[in-house]
Amino acid sequence: MSEVGDNFIQIPFSLSNLDRYLIRSSIKAAIDWALPALNGRLLDAGCGKMPYREYILKHSAVREYVGLDIETALVYDEHIKPDYTWDGRTMPFENDSFESCIATEVLEHCPEPEILLREVHRVLKPGGVLFFTVPFLWNLHEVPRDEYRYTPFALERHLRNSGFVETELRASGGWHASLAQMLGLWARRSPLSPRKRALLSVLIKPIMQYLIARDRDFDYSFAEGQMITGLYGLAKKKQA
């Protein structure tokens, strides 16, 4: 596949993208899984440059998309700004303001994740849903604002402590995907000379392709010894 696409919705499986291909594809697949649950007014908590905005508006029952980010967030795009910012303690919205919320690759950056989750719970309407993704197998990033790698058990506890009910957690990849992801990260991000990086990328790409294909039907049950690449899911606010 050639180097085309936006790397969020259209994700190229190219030599220079081996580190990001699997995680970006997994997030996109998770969003597709969650689309039927998203509707009404949607809050993108920790929105960054809102790469999924147009796709979600086009493919779901969401009618309004609101981006929110922390006041001290990294600037990913000089031309795309969040609709609102917050201080990390209180979101600038009334109670029961949204039918839906997404938080993609956000919770791992929260020193106290239940502050964010409780605020999301507060601004969601009764019966509202939160969709989330978090990495499990990933290098340190946005240092020093890289706080956690969640197990499913810890993440579910944080959600329930924050008031959510009917939580559904899934894994985005198993053993084969985990090896593929590590190979891609090693080839593209480890300290290598440009010549070695180029050679290893060529050699590793078909191995990754094989491993990703083998992983498509893996059992994501959270049993002893299971390996995962990341987590995603839905959590619901109780009906009034």
ZAMARGU-4260 file (C-alpha; in steps of 0.2 Angstrom, whole numbers, plus 5000, padded with zeros to 4 digits):
<rodrens>
0) 5000/5000/5000 | 5007/5017/4995 | 5009/5032/5007 | 4992/5039/5006 | 4978/5043/5018
5) 4976/5054/5033 | 4983/5040/5045 | 4967/5041/5056 | 4953/5035/5044 | 4963/5030/5029
10) 4979/5022/5037 | 4992/5017/5025 | 5002/5000/5028 | 5018/5008/5021 | 5036/5006/5027
15) 5036/5023/5036 | 5020/5019/5045 | 5024/5002/5052 | 5024/5009/5070 | 5007/5017/5069
20) 4997/5006/5057 | 4991/4993/5069 | 4986/5005/5083 | 4977/5017/5071 | 4968/5003/5062
25) 4963/4996/5079 | 4956/5013/5085 | 4947/5015/5068 | 4939/4998/5070 | 4934/5001/5088
30) 4925/5017/5082 | 4916/5008/5069 | 4910/4995/5082 | 4904/5010/5093 | 4896/5020/5080
35) 4878/5013/5083 | 4879/5018/5101 | 4884/5037/5097 | 4870/5049/5095 | 4864/5067/5099
40) 4876/5080/5105 | 4894/5072/5107 | 4908/5077/5118 | 4926/5073/5112 | 4935/5073/5128
45) 4954/5076/5125 | 4950/5080/5107 | 4967/5085/5100 | 4965/5089/5082 | 4948/5080/5082
50) 4953/5068/5068 | 4937/5057/5069 | 4925/5072/5069 | 4919/5072/5051 | 4919/5053/5050
55) 4908/5051/5066 | 4896/5065/5060 | 4894/5056/5043 | 4892/5038/5050 | 4882/5040/5066
60) 4867/5048/5073 | 4878/5062/5081 | 4871/5079/5076 | 4883/5090/5085 | 4901/5087/5089
65) 4910/5097/5103 | 4929/5096/5106 | 4936/5098/5123 | 4955/5098/5128 | 4965/5102/5143
70) 4972/5120/5144 | 4990/5114/5144 | 4987/5101/5130 | 5000/5098/5116 | 4997/5108/5100
75) 4994/5095/5086 | 4988/5107/5073 | 4990/5126/5073 | 4974/5128/5063 | 4963/5116/5073
80) 4958/5121/5090 | 4946/5113/5103 | 4929/5121/5105 | 4932/5122/5123 | 4946/5120/5136
85) 4946/5115/5154 | 4957/5116/5169 | 4957/5097/5172 | 4945/5098/5187 | 4928/5105/5181
90) 4922/5104/5163 | 4913/5120/5157 | 4896/5112/5154 | 4880/5110/5163 | 4875/5093/5170
95) 4866/5082/5158 | 4873/5091/5142 | 4877/5077/5130 | 4870/5061/5124 | 4888/5054/5120
100) 4906/5056/5124 | 4922/5049/5116 | 4939/5048/5124 | 4952/5040/5112 | 4969/5037/5119
105) 4966/5050/5133 | 4964/5041/5150 | 4983/5035/5150 | 4987/5054/5151 | 4976/5057/5166
110) 4986/5058/5183 | 4969/5055/5192 | 4958/5047/5179 | 4942/5047/5189 | 4942/5066/5189
115) 4940/5065/5170 | 4928/5050/5171 | 4917/5058/5185 | 4916/5074/5175 | 4911/5065/5159
120) 4898/5056/5169 | 4891/5072/5176 | 4889/5081/5159 | 4881/5065/5151 | 4862/5064/5151
125) 4855/5049/5159 | 4857/5034/5148 | 4871/5043/5139 | 4887/5033/5133 | 4905/5035/5134
130) 4916/5027/5121 | 4935/5025/5125 | 4951/5018/5119 | 4968/5016/5129 | 4984/5008/5124
135) 4992/4994/5133 | 5007/4990/5122 | 5015/5006/5117 | 5031/5016/5120 | 5033/5031/5132
140) 5025/5046/5123 | 5021/5064/5127 | 5033/5063/5142 | 5031/5067/5156 | 5012/5066/5153
145) 5012/5048/5151 | 5004/5040/5166 | 4996/5023/5164 | 4994/5007/5155 | 4978/5000/5161
150) 4972/4982/5163 | 4954/4978/5159 | 4951/4975/5178 | 4958/4992/5183 | 4949/5001/5170
155) 4932/4994/5174 | 4935/4998/5192 | 4938/5016/5188 | 4923/5017/5177 | 4911/5010/5190
160) 4919/5021/5204 | 4915/5036/5193 | 4896/5031/5192 | 4895/5021/5175 | 4885/5005/5173
165) 4884/4992/5159 | 4902/4993/5155 | 4908/4983/5140 | 4927/4981/5138 | 4936/4973/5123
170) 4954/4970/5118 | 4960/4977/5101 | 4973/4964/5098 | 4981/4948/5105 | 4998/4939/5105
175) 5001/4940/5086 | 4996/4958/5085 | 5007/4962/5100 | 5022/4955/5091 | 5017/4964/5075
180) 5016/4980/5085 | 5032/4978/5094 | 5041/4974/5077 | 5034/4990/5069 | 5039/5001/5084
185) 5056/4993/5084 | 5059/4996/5066 | 5053/5014/5066 | 5057/5021/5083 | 5072/5012/5091
190) 5089/5020/5089 | 5095/5014/5072 | 5104/5021/5058 | 5094/5027/5043 | 5101/5012/5033
195) 5097/4999/5046 | 5079/5007/5048 | 5076/5006/5030 | 5082/4988/5028 | 5073/4982/5044
200) 5057/4990/5038 | 5057/4981/5022 | 5061/4964/5030 | 5048/4966/5044 | 5033/4972/5034
205) 5028/4955/5027 | 5030/4947/5044 | 5019/4960/5052 | 5006/4957/5038 | 5006/4939/5042
210) 5004/4942/5060 | 4990/4954/5058 | 4981/4942/5047 | 4983/4928/5060 | 4977/4939/5074
215) 4960/4944/5066 | 4950/4931/5075 | 4959/4930/5092 | 4949/4927/5108 | 4949/4943/5118
220) 4943/4935/5134 | 4954/4942/5149 | 4961/4926/5155 | 4977/4922/5163 | 4992/4924/5151
225) 4982/4934/5138 | 4992/4947/5129 | 4983/4963/5122 | 4989/4978/5112 | 4975/4990/5119
230) 4958/4991/5126 | 4942/4999/5120 | 4924/4999/5126 | 4907/5008/5131 | 4901/5013/5147
235) 4883/5019/5151 | 4876/5032/5163 | 4861/5025/5172 | 4844/5030/5166 | 4835/5042/5177
</rodrens>
